[in-house]
Amino acid sequence: MTIETGFDSNYRKVLVAARRARQIQNGSAALIPSHSTKACRIAQEEISAGKISYVKVEGPVVKPLIDTPAHQL
C-alpha cells in the first residue's frame, strides 16, 4: 500500500481503516457500494475513494493523574 493523500503514514492509515472496519461490523452502513462483504476490505475501499477522514489533535498527550494512595503494605 502507498500512503494516501491526507495520511501522514501507513500506520495512521491502518489505524483509521481498523476503526472504520469496527464501525461497519457494529452496524454502520458502507459509504460506497462494494462487492466485498468483509468489513476490513470495505473500509480500505472507502479510504481509497476519499470518503474517510480523521482528526489529528495537535499538542502533547497528557497522562491523567490517578488520585489513589500508593501500594500499602
Secondary structure, 3 states (H helix, E strand, C coil): CCCCCCCCCHHHHHHHHHHHHHHHHCCCCCCCCCCCCCHHHHHHHHHHCCCCCCCCCCCCCCCCCCCCCCCCC
